[in-house]
Amino acid sequence: MQGQSQVQLDIAFEGEAVDNGQMNVRDLAPSMLALGALFESANRALNRERAEINVNVKATSSGSFHILYDVI
């Protein structure tokens, strides 16, 4: 059995949608889900059933997972 591989990907958003330091959850969530689906599809195409993939969101500091919602 081969060992696990792990890669971290840092994604940043910029432009009008985030000029004020905020992003609508309806814009952010689909992009996060689509990225996960992209990696899952690529894994299936490359590895078929030989390898399983998990795409997780990692906290920037240990001990908590902090998301600040601004409900207007």
SEDRENDO-945730 format. One record per atom (N, C-alpha, C, O, CB): residue in three letters; chain; atom name; x, y, z. Coordinates in nm, 3 decimals, decimal comma, always signed. Glycine has a CB too. Layout:
BEGIN
<Ala A CA <X Y Z>>,
...
***
This chain:
BEGIN
<Met A N <+0,085 -0,119 +0,000>>,
<Met A CA <+0,000 +0,000 +0,000>>,
<Met A C <+0,088 +0,124 +0,000>>,
<Met A O <+0,184 +0,133 +0,076>>,
<Met A CB <-0,096 +0,001 +0,123>>,
<Gln A N <+0,054 +0,216 -0,085>>,
<Gln A CA <+0,131 +0,340 -0,093>>,
<Gln A C <+0,087 +0,437 +0,016>>,
<Gln A O <-0,025 +0,429 +0,066>>,
<Gln A CB <+0,116 +0,405 -0,232>>,
<Gly A N <+0,177 +0,530 +0,052>>,
<Gly A CA <+0,145 +0,632 +0,151>>,
<Gly A C <+0,051 +0,737 +0,096>>,
<Gly A O <+0,027 +0,744 -0,025>>,
<Gly A CB <+0,271 +0,697 +0,202>>,
<Gln A N <-0,001 +0,816 +0,185>>,
<Gln A CA <-0,092 +0,922 +0,145>>,
<Gln A C <-0,014 +1,044 +0,099>>,
<Gln A O <+0,095 +1,073 +0,149>>,
<Gln A CB <-0,184 +0,960 +0,261>>,
<Ser A N <-0,071 +1,113 +0,004>>,
<Ser A CA <-0,018 +1,241 -0,041>>,
<Ser A C <-0,110 +1,351 +0,009>>,
<Ser A O <-0,231 +1,333 +0,020>>,
<Ser A CB <-0,004 +1,246 -0,196>>,
<Gln A N <-0,051 +1,464 +0,039>>,
<Gln A CA <-0,130 +1,578 +0,085>>,
<Gln A C <-0,075 +1,704 +0,023>>,
<Gln A O <+0,046 +1,725 +0,019>>,
<Gln A CB <-0,130 +1,588 +0,240>>,
<Val A N <-0,164 +1,787 -0,025>>,
<Val A CA <-0,127 +1,915 -0,084>>,
<Val A C <-0,218 +2,021 -0,026>>,
<Val A O <-0,338 +1,999 -0,011>>,
<Val A CB <-0,136 +1,911 -0,241>>,
<Gln A N <-0,162 +2,136 +0,008>>,
<Gln A CA <-0,243 +2,249 +0,052>>,
<Gln A C <-0,253 +2,350 -0,060>>,
<Gln A O <-0,155 +2,378 -0,130>>,
<Gln A CB <-0,184 +2,314 +0,180>>,
<Leu A N <-0,370 +2,404 -0,077>>,
<Leu A CA <-0,397 +2,502 -0,181>>,
<Leu A C <-0,453 +2,626 -0,114>>,
<Leu A O <-0,552 +2,619 -0,041>>,
<Leu A CB <-0,494 +2,446 -0,289>>,
<Asp A N <-0,390 +2,739 -0,138>>,
<Asp A CA <-0,433 +2,866 -0,080>>,
<Asp A C <-0,503 +2,945 -0,190>>,
<Asp A O <-0,443 +2,977 -0,292>>,
<Asp A CB <-0,312 +2,946 -0,020>>,
<Ile A N <-0,630 +2,976 -0,169>>,
<Ile A CA <-0,708 +3,048 -0,269>>,
<Ile A C <-0,750 +3,182 -0,210>>,
<Ile A O <-0,796 +3,190 -0,096>>,
<Ile A CB <-0,834 +2,965 -0,314>>,
<Ala A N <-0,733 +3,286 -0,288>>,
<Ala A CA <-0,773 +3,421 -0,245>>,
<Ala A C <-0,871 +3,478 -0,348>>,
<Ala A O <-0,859 +3,454 -0,468>>,
<Ala A CB <-0,648 +3,514 -0,229>>,
<Phe A N <-0,966 +3,551 -0,300>>,
<Phe A CA <-1,063 +3,617 -0,387>>,
<Phe A C <-1,032 +3,767 -0,388>>,
<Phe A O <-0,999 +3,825 -0,285>>,
<Phe A CB <-1,210 +3,590 -0,339>>,
<Glu A N <-1,043 +3,827 -0,503>>,
<Glu A CA <-1,027 +3,972 -0,513>>,
<Glu A C <-1,120 +4,025 -0,622>>,
<Glu A O <-1,173 +3,948 -0,703>>,
<Glu A CB <-0,879 +4,010 -0,544>>,
<Gly A N <-1,138 +4,153 -0,622>>,
<Gly A CA <-1,225 +4,216 -0,720>>,
<Gly A C <-1,343 +4,283 -0,654>>,
<Gly A O <-1,350 +4,295 -0,532>>,
<Gly A CB <-1,273 +4,114 -0,822>>,
<Glu A N <-1,437 +4,326 -0,737>>,
<Glu A CA <-1,552 +4,401 -0,686>>,
<Glu A C <-1,631 +4,324 -0,581>>,
<Glu A O <-1,684 +4,384 -0,487>>,
<Glu A CB <-1,644 +4,438 -0,799>>,
<Ala A N <-1,639 +4,192 -0,596>>,
<Ala A CA <-1,718 +4,112 -0,502>>,
<Ala A C <-1,664 +4,117 -0,360>>,
<Ala A O <-1,738 +4,092 -0,265>>,
<Ala A CB <-1,723 +3,968 -0,549>>,
<Val A N <-1,536 +4,150 -0,344>>,
<Val A CA <-1,476 +4,152 -0,210>>,
<Val A C <-1,403 +4,282 -0,180>>,
<Val A O <-1,324 +4,287 -0,085>>,
<Val A CB <-1,381 +4,037 -0,195>>,
<Asp A N <-1,427 +4,386 -0,256>>,
<Asp A CA <-1,360 +4,514 -0,235>>,
<Asp A C <-1,379 +4,567 -0,093>>,
<Asp A O <-1,290 +4,632 -0,038>>,
<Asp A CB <-1,409 +4,615 -0,335>>,
<Asn A N <-1,495 +4,540 -0,035>>,
<Asn A CA <-1,522 +4,592 +0,100>>,
<Asn A C <-1,482 +4,492 +0,209>>,
<Asn A O <-1,517 +4,510 +0,325>>,
<Asn A CB <-1,669 +4,627 +0,115>>,
<Gly A N <-1,409 +4,387 +0,172>>,
<Gly A CA <-1,364 +4,289 +0,270>>,
<Gly A C <-1,467 +4,183 +0,304>>,
<Gly A O <-1,450 +4,107 +0,399>>,
<Gly A CB <-1,324 +4,358 +0,394>>,
<Gln A N <-1,574 +4,178 +0,227>>,
<Gln A CA <-1,681 +4,081 +0,250>>,
<Gln A C <-1,716 +4,011 +0,120>>,
<Gln A O <-1,688 +4,062 +0,011>>,
<Gln A CB <-1,806 +4,149 +0,311>>,
<Met A N <-1,777 +3,894 +0,132>>,
<Met A CA <-1,823 +3,821 +0,014>>,
<Met A C <-1,954 +3,752 +0,050>>,
<Met A O <-1,966 +3,693 +0,158>>,
<Met A CB <-1,716 +3,717 -0,034>>,
<Asn A N <-2,049 +3,759 -0,037>>,
<Asn A CA <-2,178 +3,696 -0,014>>,
<Asn A C <-2,160 +3,546 -0,008>>,
<Asn A O <-2,095 +3,487 -0,095>>,
<Asn A CB <-2,279 +3,736 -0,123>>,
<Val A N <-2,219 +3,482 +0,094>>,
<Val A CA <-2,207 +3,338 +0,110>>,
<Val A C <-2,262 +3,263 -0,012>>,
<Val A O <-2,215 +3,154 -0,043>>,
<Val A CB <-2,281 +3,292 +0,237>>,
<Arg A N <-2,358 +3,321 -0,081>>,
<Arg A CA <-2,413 +3,258 -0,202>>,
<Arg A C <-2,312 +3,259 -0,317>>,
<Arg A O <-2,324 +3,179 -0,410>>,
<Arg A CB <-2,542 +3,330 -0,246>>,
<Asp A N <-2,214 +3,346 -0,312>>,
<Asp A CA <-2,106 +3,347 -0,411>>,
<Asp A C <-1,991 +3,255 -0,369>>,
<Asp A O <-1,931 +3,188 -0,452>>,
<Asp A CB <-2,054 +3,489 -0,433>>,
<Leu A N <-1,962 +3,253 -0,240>>,
<Leu A CA <-1,850 +3,175 -0,190>>,
<Leu A C <-1,878 +3,025 -0,188>>,
<Leu A O <-1,795 +2,946 -0,234>>,
<Leu A CB <-1,815 +3,221 -0,051>>,
<Ala A N <-1,992 +2,986 -0,137>>,
<Ala A CA <-2,023 +2,843 -0,122>>,
<Ala A C <-2,015 +2,765 -0,254>>,
<Ala A O <-1,953 +2,659 -0,257>>,
<Ala A CB <-2,161 +2,826 -0,062>>,
<Pro A N <-2,076 +2,813 -0,363>>,
<Pro A CA <-2,066 +2,737 -0,488>>,
<Pro A C <-1,923 +2,722 -0,538>>,
<Pro A O <-1,889 +2,619 -0,597>>,
<Pro A CB <-2,149 +2,804 -0,594>>,
<Ser A N <-1,840 +2,823 -0,516>>,
<Ser A CA <-1,702 +2,810 -0,561>>,
<Ser A C <-1,626 +2,706 -0,479>>,
<Ser A O <-1,544 +2,632 -0,533>>,
<Ser A CB <-1,630 +2,946 -0,553>>,
<Met A N <-1,654 +2,699 -0,350>>,
<Met A CA <-1,590 +2,598 -0,266>>,
<Met A C <-1,636 +2,458 -0,304>>,
<Met A O <-1,555 +2,366 -0,313>>,
<Met A CB <-1,621 +2,625 -0,118>>,
<Leu A N <-1,766 +2,441 -0,327>>,
<Leu A CA <-1,819 +2,311 -0,367>>,
<Leu A C <-1,767 +2,269 -0,504>>,
<Leu A O <-1,736 +2,152 -0,526>>,
<Leu A CB <-1,972 +2,315 -0,368>>,
<Ala A N <-1,758 +2,364 -0,596>>,
<Ala A CA <-1,707 +2,333 -0,730>>,
<Ala A C <-1,561 +2,290 -0,726>>,
<Ala A O <-1,521 +2,201 -0,801>>,
<Ala A CB <-1,724 +2,454 -0,823>>,
<Leu A N <-1,482 +2,352 -0,642>>,
<Leu A CA <-1,341 +2,314 -0,630>>,
<Leu A C <-1,330 +2,172 -0,576>>,
<Leu A O <-1,248 +2,093 -0,625>>,
<Leu A CB <-1,266 +2,413 -0,538>>,
<Gly A N <-1,410 +2,139 -0,477>>,
<Gly A CA <-1,411 +2,003 -0,424>>,
<Gly A C <-1,451 +1,902 -0,530>>,
<Gly A O <-1,390 +1,796 -0,542>>,
<Gly A CB <-1,506 +1,993 -0,305>>,
<Ala A N <-1,554 +1,935 -0,609>>,
<Ala A CA <-1,599 +1,846 -0,716>>,
<Ala A C <-1,491 +1,831 -0,824>>,
<Ala A O <-1,475 +1,722 -0,880>>,
<Ala A CB <-1,728 +1,899 -0,779>>,
<Leu A N <-1,418 +1,938 -0,853>>,
<Leu A CA <-1,310 +1,931 -0,950>>,
<Leu A C <-1,202 +1,831 -0,906>>,
<Leu A O <-1,160 +1,747 -0,985>>,
<Leu A CB <-1,247 +2,070 -0,971>>,
<Phe A N <-1,159 +1,840 -0,780>>,
<Phe A CA <-1,058 +1,748 -0,730>>,
<Phe A C <-1,109 +1,604 -0,728>>,
<Phe A O <-1,035 +1,511 -0,760>>,
<Phe A CB <-1,013 +1,790 -0,590>>,
<Glu A N <-1,235 +1,585 -0,691>>,
<Glu A CA <-1,293 +1,451 -0,689>>,
<Glu A C <-1,298 +1,392 -0,830>>,
<Glu A O <-1,267 +1,275 -0,849>>,
<Glu A CB <-1,433 +1,453 -0,628>>,
<Ser A N <-1,338 +1,472 -0,927>>,
<Ser A CA <-1,343 +1,426 -1,066>>,
<Ser A C <-1,204 +1,394 -1,120>>,
<Ser A O <-1,185 +1,293 -1,188>>,
<Ser A CB <-1,409 +1,532 -1,154>>,
<Ala A N <-1,108 +1,479 -1,089>>,
<Ala A CA <-0,971 +1,455 -1,134>>,
<Ala A C <-0,917 +1,326 -1,073>>,
<Ala A O <-0,849 +1,248 -1,140>>,
<Ala A CB <-0,880 +1,574 -1,099>>,
<Asn A N <-0,946 +1,303 -0,945>>,
<Asn A CA <-0,901 +1,181 -0,879>>,
<Asn A C <-0,962 +1,058 -0,945>>,
<Asn A O <-0,893 +0,958 -0,968>>,
<Asn A CB <-0,935 +1,185 -0,730>>,
<Arg A N <-1,093 +1,064 -0,974>>,
<Arg A CA <-1,158 +0,950 -1,041>>,
<Arg A C <-1,097 +0,925 -1,178>>,
<Arg A O <-1,075 +0,809 -1,215>>,
<Arg A CB <-1,308 +0,976 -1,055>>,
<Ala A N <-1,069 +1,030 -1,253>>,
<Ala A CA <-1,011 +1,016 -1,387>>,
<Ala A C <-0,870 +0,957 -1,380>>,
<Ala A O <-0,834 +0,875 -1,464>>,
<Ala A CB <-1,009 +1,151 -1,459>>,
<Leu A N <-0,792 +0,998 -1,283>>,
<Leu A CA <-0,654 +0,953 -1,272>>,
<Leu A C <-0,639 +0,819 -1,202>>,
<Leu A O <-0,556 +0,737 -1,241>>,
<Leu A CB <-0,572 +1,056 -1,199>>,
<Asn A N <-0,719 +0,796 -1,099>>,
<Asn A CA <-0,697 +0,680 -1,012>>,
<Asn A C <-0,809 +0,576 -1,015>>,
<Asn A O <-0,795 +0,469 -0,956>>,
<Asn A CB <-0,678 +0,726 -0,874>>,
<Arg A N <-0,917 +0,608 -1,080>>,
<Arg A CA <-1,036 +0,521 -1,078>>,
<Arg A C <-1,071 +0,488 -0,933>>,
<Arg A O <-1,090 +0,579 -0,852>>,
<Arg A CB <-1,011 +0,390 -1,160>>,
<Glu A N <-1,081 +0,361 -0,900>>,
<Glu A CA <-1,118 +0,321 -0,763>>,
<Glu A C <-0,997 +0,293 -0,674>>,
<Glu A O <-1,014 +0,248 -0,561>>,
<Glu A CB <-1,207 +0,198 -0,768>>,
<Arg A N <-0,878 +0,317 -0,723>>,
<Arg A CA <-0,757 +0,283 -0,649>>,
<Arg A C <-0,726 +0,379 -0,536>>,
<Arg A O <-0,652 +0,344 -0,444>>,
<Arg A CB <-0,640 +0,278 -0,741>>,
<Ala A N <-0,780 +0,499 -0,540>>,
<Ala A CA <-0,749 +0,599 -0,436>>,
<Ala A C <-0,872 +0,681 -0,404>>,
<Ala A O <-0,952 +0,714 -0,492>>,
<Ala A CB <-0,634 +0,691 -0,482>>,
<Glu A N <-0,886 +0,713 -0,279>>,
<Glu A CA <-0,996 +0,797 -0,233>>,
<Glu A C <-0,940 +0,935 -0,202>>,
<Glu A O <-0,824 +0,948 -0,160>>,
<Glu A CB <-1,066 +0,735 -0,107>>,
<Ile A N <-1,020 +1,038 -0,221>>,
<Ile A CA <-0,975 +1,174 -0,195>>,
<Ile A C <-1,073 +1,242 -0,099>>,
<Ile A O <-1,194 +1,220 -0,105>>,
<Ile A CB <-0,963 +1,255 -0,327>>,
<Asn A N <-1,019 +1,324 -0,013>>,
<Asn A CA <-1,098 +1,410 +0,075>>,
<Asn A C <-1,050 +1,552 +0,054>>,
<Asn A O <-0,930 +1,579 +0,057>>,
<Asn A CB <-1,085 +1,367 +0,226>>,
<Val A N <-1,143 +1,643 +0,034>>,
<Val A CA <-1,110 +1,784 +0,020>>,
<Val A C <-1,169 +1,854 +0,142>>,
<Val A O <-1,291 +1,865 +0,156>>,
<Val A CB <-1,165 +1,845 -0,116>>,
<Asn A N <-1,082 +1,901 +0,230>>,
<Asn A CA <-1,124 +1,965 +0,354>>,
<Asn A C <-1,083 +2,111 +0,355>>,
<Asn A O <-0,991 +2,152 +0,285>>,
<Asn A CB <-1,065 +1,892 +0,476>>,
<Val A N <-1,153 +2,188 +0,435>>,
<Val A CA <-1,117 +2,328 +0,459>>,
<Val A C <-1,040 +2,329 +0,590>>,
<Val A O <-1,085 +2,275 +0,690>>,
<Val A CB <-1,244 +2,423 +0,465>>,
<Lys A N <-0,923 +2,391 +0,589>>,
<Lys A CA <-0,836 +2,390 +0,706>>,
<Lys A C <-0,841 +2,526 +0,778>>,
<Lys A O <-0,839 +2,632 +0,715>>,
<Lys A CB <-0,692 +2,357 +0,665>>,
<Ala A N <-0,848 +2,520 +0,909>>,
<Ala A CA <-0,846 +2,642 +0,990>>,
<Ala A C <-0,709 +2,708 +0,980>>,
<Ala A O <-0,608 +2,640 +0,964>>,
<Ala A CB <-0,881 +2,611 +1,138>>,
<Thr A N <-0,706 +2,838 +0,989>>,
<Thr A CA <-0,579 +2,911 +0,981>>,
<Thr A C <-0,505 +2,912 +1,114>>,
<Thr A O <-0,387 +2,949 +1,119>>,
<Thr A CB <-0,603 +3,053 +0,936>>,
<Ser A N <-0,572 +2,873 +1,222>>,
<Ser A CA <-0,505 +2,858 +1,351>>,
<Ser A C <-0,565 +2,736 +1,421>>,
<Ser A O <-0,680 +2,700 +1,396>>,
<Ser A CB <-0,520 +2,987 +1,439>>,
<Ser A N <-0,488 +2,674 +1,508>>,
<Ser A CA <-0,534 +2,551 +1,571>>,
<Ser A C <-0,633 +2,581 +1,684>>,
<Ser A O <-0,633 +2,689 +1,742>>,
<Ser A CB <-0,416 +2,472 +1,625>>,
<Gly A N <-0,715 +2,483 +1,711>>,
<Gly A CA <-0,807 +2,494 +1,824>>,
<Gly A C <-0,946 +2,543 +1,791>>,
<Gly A O <-1,037 +2,530 +1,873>>,
<Gly A CB <-0,750 +2,581 +1,924>>,
<Ser A N <-0,964 +2,600 +1,674>>,
<Ser A CA <-1,097 +2,648 +1,639>>,
<Ser A C <-1,108 +2,665 +1,488>>,
<Ser A O <-1,008 +2,671 +1,416>>,
<Ser A CB <-1,129 +2,782 +1,711>>,
<Phe A N <-1,228 +2,673 +1,445>>,
<Phe A CA <-1,255 +2,702 +1,305>>,
<Phe A C <-1,342 +2,826 +1,305>>,
<Phe A O <-1,459 +2,818 +1,345>>,
<Phe A CB <-1,323 +2,580 +1,230>>,
<His A N <-1,290 +2,936 +1,263>>,
<His A CA <-1,355 +3,066 +1,280>>,
<His A C <-1,408 +3,115 +1,144>>,
<His A O <-1,332 +3,134 +1,049>>,
<His A CB <-1,257 +3,168 +1,342>>,
<Ile A N <-1,537 +3,136 +1,138>>,
<Ile A CA <-1,600 +3,199 +1,022>>,
<Ile A C <-1,683 +3,315 +1,075>>,
<Ile A O <-1,764 +3,298 +1,166>>,
<Ile A CB <-1,689 +3,096 +0,941>>,
<Leu A N <-1,662 +3,430 +1,020>>,
<Leu A CA <-1,737 +3,547 +1,063>>,
<Leu A C <-1,847 +3,575 +0,960>>,
<Leu A O <-1,818 +3,607 +0,844>>,
<Leu A CB <-1,642 +3,671 +1,079>>,
<Tyr A N <-1,972 +3,562 +1,001>>,
<Tyr A CA <-2,084 +3,592 +0,913>>,
<Tyr A C <-2,129 +3,734 +0,943>>,
<Tyr A O <-2,145 +3,773 +1,059>>,
<Tyr A CB <-2,202 +3,491 +0,933>>,
<Asp A N <-2,150 +3,811 +0,840>>,
<Asp A CA <-2,203 +3,946 +0,853>>,
<Asp A C <-2,342 +3,944 +0,792>>,
<Asp A O <-2,355 +3,943 +0,670>>,
<Asp A CB <-2,110 +4,054 +0,784>>,
<Val A N <-2,444 +3,943 +0,875>>,
<Val A CA <-2,584 +3,935 +0,829>>,
<Val A C <-2,640 +4,077 +0,824>>,
<Val A O <-2,655 +4,143 +0,927>>,
<Val A CB <-2,670 +3,843 +0,922>>,
<Ile A N <-2,672 +4,121 +0,704>>,
<Ile A CA <-2,718 +4,259 +0,686>>,
<Ile A C <-2,864 +4,258 +0,647>>,
<Ile A O <-2,924 +4,364 +0,627>>,
<Ile A CB <-2,634 +4,333 +0,578>>,
***
